[in-house]
Structures are given as structure tokens and as C-alpha cells.
Amino acid sequence: MTEQALIFSSQTIWPVVGFYFVSALLFLLLFLIKIKIMKRKNYFLFVVCSLVVIFSASIQFALFMHGTAFAKSFLHIDLDVDAYDSIYWGALFYSLLYLLAVPRNIFVKYI
């Protein structure tokens, strides 16, 4: 084998696994909360849940846009988003996926 055929990665996979695990767990939690709120039909809980989901999606989108600088300055975690393309694109995917967890507005009646 030639030297160019061998590619060794000095990066560990655990930050990627951790990011995807936490993001998927948060999506499932937000979706279960959406189902509970839709059954209760409470306007205040609808507004609070909508804001929490939009805030979560905006954090994922900020990770996509600003990468490591956002993770270190705002979230105070040592996550090198710029070194991992899968975290970079995963943040965009989860920011769009979280929007599926926004509760449906059943309080406004259209004519």
C-alpha cells in the first residue's frame, strides 16, 4: 500500500456520538411533550412549548452557523464543531427536525 492510501484520523468519534445521542434524545423529549400538550389543550402550555422548541432549534442552527465559537462562548462546552463535518451538518438537520415538535395551533379558529 502506498502512503496516500493510508489515512489515519487522530480525532475521536465520541464527540460525534455524544452530540447525536443528546440531540436525538432532546428531539424525542420535545415530541413527547408536544403529544401531551396537544391532549391537554392548554393555551399557556402551548405557548411555552412552542418557545422552548424554537429556542432549541435556534441553538442547533447557531451551532451550524457559528460552530466552535458558539459552543465555547455561549454553551460553555469544549466541542470542536469545525473539526467534525458530521456535527456541522447534523446541527442543521436537527434544527429543521426540531420544528416538527412544535405543537399545532388549535386555539385560533379560522372562518
C-alpha positions as CSV (number, residue, x, y, z in Angstrom):
1,M,0.0,0.0,0.0
2,T,1.2,3.5,-0.7
3,E,1.4,6.2,1.8
4,Q,-1.5,8.1,0.2
5,A,-3.8,5.1,0.5
6,L,-3.5,5.0,4.3
7,I,-5.5,7.7,6.1
8,F,-5.3,7.8,9.9
9,S,-7.6,10.0,11.9
10,S,-6.3,11.5,15.1
11,Q,-9.8,12.6,16.1
12,T,-12.0,10.6,18.4
13,I,-15.6,9.6,17.5
14,W,-17.0,10.2,20.9
15,P,-18.0,13.9,20.5
16,V,-20.0,13.0,17.4
17,V,-21.7,10.1,19.2
18,G,-22.5,12.3,22.2
19,F,-23.8,15.1,20.0
20,Y,-26.2,12.8,18.1
21,F,-27.3,11.0,21.2
22,V,-28.2,14.2,23.1
23,S,-29.8,15.7,20.0
24,A,-31.9,12.6,19.3
25,L,-32.9,12.3,23.0
26,L,-33.9,16.0,23.1
27,F,-36.0,15.6,19.9
28,L,-37.8,12.6,21.4
29,L,-38.4,14.5,24.6
30,L,-39.8,17.5,22.7
31,F,-42.0,15.3,20.6
32,L,-43.5,13.5,23.6
33,I,-44.1,16.9,25.3
34,K,-45.9,18.0,22.1
35,I,-48.2,15.0,22.3
36,K,-49.0,15.6,25.9
37,I,-49.8,19.3,25.3
38,M,-52.0,18.5,22.3
39,K,-54.1,16.2,24.6
40,R,-54.4,18.8,27.4
41,K,-55.4,21.7,25.1
42,N,-53.9,24.3,27.4
43,Y,-53.0,27.6,25.7
44,F,-50.3,28.6,28.2
45,L,-48.5,25.2,27.8
46,F,-48.9,25.5,24.0
47,V,-47.1,28.9,24.1
48,V,-44.3,27.7,26.5
49,C,-43.7,24.5,24.5
50,S,-43.6,26.5,21.2
51,L,-41.0,28.8,22.6
52,V,-38.9,26.0,24.0
53,V,-38.9,24.1,20.7
54,I,-38.0,27.3,18.7
55,F,-35.2,28.1,21.2
56,S,-33.8,24.5,20.9
57,A,-33.9,24.7,17.1
58,S,-32.2,28.1,17.2
59,I,-29.4,26.7,19.3
60,Q,-28.8,23.9,16.8
61,F,-28.9,26.4,14.0
62,A,-26.4,28.6,15.8
63,L,-24.1,25.6,16.1
64,F,-24.4,25.2,12.4
65,M,-23.7,28.8,11.6
66,H,-21.0,29.7,14.2
67,G,-19.6,26.3,15.1
68,T,-16.9,26.1,17.8
69,A,-17.1,29.8,18.7
70,F,-20.7,29.5,19.7
71,A,-20.2,26.2,21.6
72,K,-17.4,27.7,23.6
73,S,-18.7,31.1,24.3
74,F,-22.4,30.6,24.7
75,L,-22.8,26.9,25.7
76,H,-19.5,26.8,27.6
77,I,-18.6,23.3,26.3
78,D,-15.4,22.2,24.6
79,L,-16.9,20.9,21.4
80,D,-14.9,21.4,18.3
81,V,-17.7,21.6,15.8
82,D,-15.5,22.9,13.0
83,A,-13.3,19.7,13.1
84,Y,-16.3,17.4,12.6
85,D,-18.4,17.8,9.4
86,S,-20.9,15.3,10.8
87,I,-21.7,17.6,13.8
88,Y,-21.7,20.6,11.5
89,W,-24.4,19.2,9.1
90,G,-26.1,17.3,11.9
91,A,-26.8,20.6,13.7
92,L,-28.6,21.8,10.5
93,F,-30.6,18.6,10.3
94,Y,-31.7,18.7,13.9
95,S,-32.6,22.4,13.7
96,L,-35.0,21.5,11.0
97,L,-36.2,18.3,12.6
98,Y,-37.0,20.1,15.9
99,L,-39.5,22.2,14.1
100,L,-41.7,19.0,13.8
101,A,-42.0,19.1,17.5
102,V,-43.8,22.5,17.5
103,P,-47.4,21.9,18.7
104,R,-50.2,22.6,16.3
105,N,-52.2,25.7,17.0
106,I,-55.8,24.6,17.8
107,F,-56.8,27.8,19.6
108,V,-57.3,30.1,16.6
109,K,-60.4,29.4,14.7
110,Y,-60.5,30.4,11.0
111,I,-63.7,31.4,9.3
